[in-house]
């Protein structure tokens, strides 16, 4: 395991894969969620706001 910082723990080593939230995260359809939410977070032109 190569790491830049010997004393920095990796997140996947700290999370219990059997924890209910970790199990839920693996079951969620992340690509569908991202596709449906992406338009809501897209950058929009700010008309009339000049600095």
C-alpha positions in Angstrom: 0.0 0.0 0.0 1.7 3.2 -1.2 0.8 6.3 0.7 2.2 9.9 0.7 1.9 10.2 4.4 2.8 7.2 6.5 0.7 8.4 9.5 -2.4 9.3 7.7 -5.1 6.6 7.9 -7.2 5.8 4.8 -10.9 6.4 5.1 -11.7 2.9 3.8 -9.7 1.5 6.8 -11.7 3.5 9.3 -15.3 2.7 8.1 -16.9 -0.5 9.1 -18.4 -2.0 5.9 -21.1 -3.7 7.9 -22.4 -0.5 9.4 -26.0 0.2 8.3 -25.0 3.6 6.6 -22.2 1.9 4.7 -24.5 -0.8 3.5 -27.1 1.8 2.5 -24.5 3.8 0.6 -23.7 0.8 -1.5 -27.3 0.1 -2.3 -28.3 3.7 -3.5 -28.4 4.3 -7.2 -25.9 7.1 -7.1 -25.7 7.7 -10.9 -29.5 8.2 -11.1 -29.4 10.5 -8.1 -26.6 12.5 -9.6 -28.3 12.7 -13.0 -31.6 14.0 -11.5 -29.9 16.6 -9.2 -27.2 17.9 -11.5 -29.4 20.5 -13.3 -30.3 22.0 -9.9 -26.7 22.7 -9.1 -25.6 23.8 -12.6 -24.0 27.3 -12.7 -26.4 29.8 -14.0 -25.7 33.3 -15.5 -26.2 36.0 -12.9 -27.9 38.8 -15.0 -27.6 42.3 -13.8 -24.9 41.6 -11.2 -21.6 43.3 -12.1 -18.7 43.9 -9.8 
